[in-house]
């Protein structure tokens, strides 16, 4: 089981605002932030719930290609809200909300590209 994941972003402020808006419908927000002075060179924002960060964005070296990350949504309506919020925050469509039956009959997901081109998904596994 994963404890947390982090990715480097090209513009921490822009990505912070994007993820604040996109993840709000999933009840995920910033629970911790660190400054370069605290870490010796890395600044970042930790998103999570109940004071536990599990998704970090920050400064640092970029991967050579985009990353895919999927967040669990409690309902299909939350997937839809994530998609709308992400697009409104500057995300780009990478797959509108809908059933992806090739994964399983109740797989309902939506995909957006963040400001750095990473593929961000919200998925609900519950039946309609």
C-alpha positions in Angstrom: 0.0 0.0 0.0 1.3 3.5 -0.8 1.7 6.1 1.9 2.1 9.1 -0.5 3.2 10.1 -3.9 4.8 13.3 -5.1 5.5 15.0 -8.4 7.6 17.9 -9.5 5.7 20.8 -11.1 7.0 23.6 -13.3 5.0 26.4 -11.5 4.1 25.6 -7.9 1.7 28.5 -7.5 -0.2 27.6 -10.7 -0.3 23.9 -9.9 -1.3 24.6 -6.3 -4.4 26.5 -7.5 -5.3 23.9 -10.1 -5.2 21.0 -7.6 -7.0 23.1 -4.9 -9.9 23.5 -7.3 -9.8 20.1 -9.0 -9.6 18.0 -5.8 -12.1 20.0 -3.7 -15.0 17.9 -5.0 -13.2 14.8 -3.7 -12.8 16.4 -0.2 -9.1 16.6 -0.7 -7.3 19.8 0.3 -3.9 21.1 1.4 -3.0 19.7 4.8 0.7 20.6 4.9 3.2 22.9 3.1 6.9 23.0 3.3 9.3 25.8 2.4 12.8 25.5 0.8 14.3 26.8 4.0 12.8 23.8 5.9 13.9 21.1 3.5 17.1 22.5 2.1 15.8 23.1 -1.4 12.4 21.6 -2.0 9.1 23.6 -1.6 5.9 21.7 -1.7 2.2 21.4 -0.9 0.8 18.2 0.6 -2.8 17.4 -0.3 -4.8 14.9 1.7 -7.6 14.5 4.3 -7.8 14.3 8.1 -4.4 16.0 8.4 -2.6 13.2 6.4 -1.0 14.3 3.2 -0.9 11.6 0.5 -0.4 13.6 -2.7 2.5 16.1 -2.9 3.4 18.7 -5.6 6.5 20.7 -5.4 9.7 22.0 -6.9 12.4 19.7 -8.2 13.5 17.8 -11.2 10.9 16.9 -13.7 10.3 13.4 -15.2 11.0 13.0 -18.9 7.3 12.1 -19.5 3.9 12.7 -17.9 2.7 10.8 -14.9 -0.8 9.3 -14.3 -2.5 9.6 -10.9 -6.0 8.5 -10.0 -8.0 9.7 -7.0 -10.9 7.7 -5.5 -14.2 9.5 -5.7 -17.1 8.5 -3.4 -19.8 8.9 -6.1 -20.2 9.4 -9.8 -21.4 12.9 -9.1 -18.1 13.6 -7.4 -16.3 12.4 -10.6 -18.4 14.8 -12.6 -17.7 17.7 -10.2 -13.9 16.9 -10.3 -14.0 17.1 -14.1 -15.8 20.4 -14.2 -13.7 21.9 -11.5 -10.4 20.8 -13.1 -11.4 22.2 -16.5 -12.5 25.5 -14.9 -9.1 25.6 -13.1 -7.2 25.4 -16.4 -7.0 21.6 -16.9 -7.4 20.1 -20.4 -9.8 17.3 -21.2 -8.3 13.9 -21.5 -11.5 11.8 -21.2 -14.9 13.0 -20.2 -16.8 11.4 -17.3 -18.2 8.0 -18.2 -18.1 4.2 -17.7 -14.9 2.5 -18.8 -16.4 -1.1 -19.0 -13.1 -2.4 -20.4 -11.8 -2.1 -16.8 -15.0 -3.4 -15.1 -18.7 -2.7 -15.5 -18.9 -0.1 -12.7 -15.7 1.8 -13.5 -16.7 5.4 -13.8 -13.9 7.9 -14.4 -12.9 11.2 -15.8 -9.4 12.3 -17.0 -7.8 15.8 -17.2 -4.3 17.0 -18.0 -2.8 19.3 -15.3 -0.7 22.4 -16.1 2.4 20.1 -16.7 0.6 17.6 -18.9 0.2 14.9 -16.2 -2.9 12.7 -16.6 -5.1 13.2 -13.5 -8.1 10.9 -13.0 -11.1 10.7 -10.6 -12.7 7.3 -10.4 -15.7 5.8 -8.7 -16.0 2.0 -8.6 -19.6 1.8 -7.2 -22.6 0.9 -9.4 -24.8 3.8 -10.6 
